[in-house]
Amino acid sequence: MKIFISVDIEGVTGVTSWNETELGHHEYAWAREQMTKETIAACQGALEAGAKEIIIKDAHDYARNLDISKLPKEASVIRGWTSSPESMMAGIDASFDAAIFIGYHSAAGENGNPLAHTMDSKKCTWLKINDEIASEFTINTMIAAYHGVPVVFLSGDEMLCENSKKLVPNIETVAVKSGVGGATFNIHPERACELIRKGVKKALQNIDQCKIEAPKNPKLEIRFSQHEDAHKAKHYPGAKLVDAHTVEYQAKDVLDMITARMFIL
């Protein structure tokens, strides 16, 4: 069994401030350590479920966060960015049996996490796919589905975990935190790791129940904070300006959609 794991940081237990997410900031070290621990827990669960190969995409910011020396020897890690449309899912293909998301967070336009955003926290007010608010979970699950790979497990904030079931009803989730205003309510780091390990192991016993179809001809809408960014984005071939801050793009398929997203946002 071959497993793909995509790891972010804003949905890791305890992480509350942007300072804790920034490489080089003095508040970052412990968040990076917990991100690594939660990833290790996911690997352990996968190995216990019978995984023989694990590919991990370090998918936060500079993509150089995980302490790879602490990961199981069965795991390989993709660090840095490939500059491809798959972004946080770079390396995914049809050879994987399942995908797992660790440390994910609520979408731009939602209030389930003080750090809620979608792809670009400074430029994007919200991003919609087929008229529905879309998170990075949404986009990346569609990318996996495009390659025929089911997303079976998610850890992150409570709102995202609840919303994820709209797209993948049978996904296994572990909510390690919830957000209220600028605060987070977090479970103990060791408890988070324990639940993630058990959750991943359980999820990989029900892979077939998480298979979904990739959307055909998805419509992408992006609401920009600054009207100048929307004006620039409208020049992407096929994109159109809906209003001063919003650009719409009708895609042929998921790959076309994420390619447009890469250049527009």
C-alpha positions, 0 to 999 in steps of 0.5 A: 500500500502506497500512501500520500501525505500532505502536511500544513501547519495552521491546523496543528494543535496549539498553532494560533498566531501567524508568528508561529507559522513563519520560518525563522520567527522565534515562536516557530520552533515549537509549531514545527516540532508539533507539525513533525510529531503529528506527521510521525503519528500519521505515518505510524498509523499508516504503517500499522495499517500495512503501508509499505511506502509513504510520500510526504509533501511538506506543504506549508509556506516555504515547504521546509518545515518538517524535521525529516530526520525524525520521520520513519525510514519508510517515509520520503519527503518532498521539500520546497516547491515544484512550481507545478499546478498541484502545489500542496499535492505535488507528487500525487499520481495514480500509483497511490492507494490513498491520501492523508491530510495533516494540519489543515485549516478552515477556508478564507471566508470562514471563521473556524480558525484565526488563521483561516485562508485559502492558498494566499492569506493576503490576496484572497478574501474567498475562493469558490468552486461551483459557487461553494466556499472552497478550502485547501482541503477542497482543492487538494481532494479534487486534485487527488480525485482527478488522479483516482486517489481517495482522501481517507483522513484529515486532521485540523480545526473542527470547522474544516473537519465538519465541512470535509464530510460534505465532499467526502462523507466517509472520511475519517477526521480528527479535530485537534482544535477549534477557533473562536475569534482570535483564539484557539481551543486545543487538545493536548499535543500528545493526545492529538498524536494518539488520535491521529495515529489511530484515526489513520489506521482506521481510515486505511481500512476503509479506502473504498468508501472515500472514493469520489468523482472529480468534478467536470467543468468546475467553475472557479471564482476568486474574490481579491482583497485588492481590486488591482489584483482582480484587474491583473487576474482578468487577463488570464486567458478565459478569466473574466471580471465579475466585479471590481474584486472578483474574477471567474474562470470556467475550467475544462477539468480539475487540472485546468482549474488548478493551472488557472489558480496558479497563475491568477492567485 
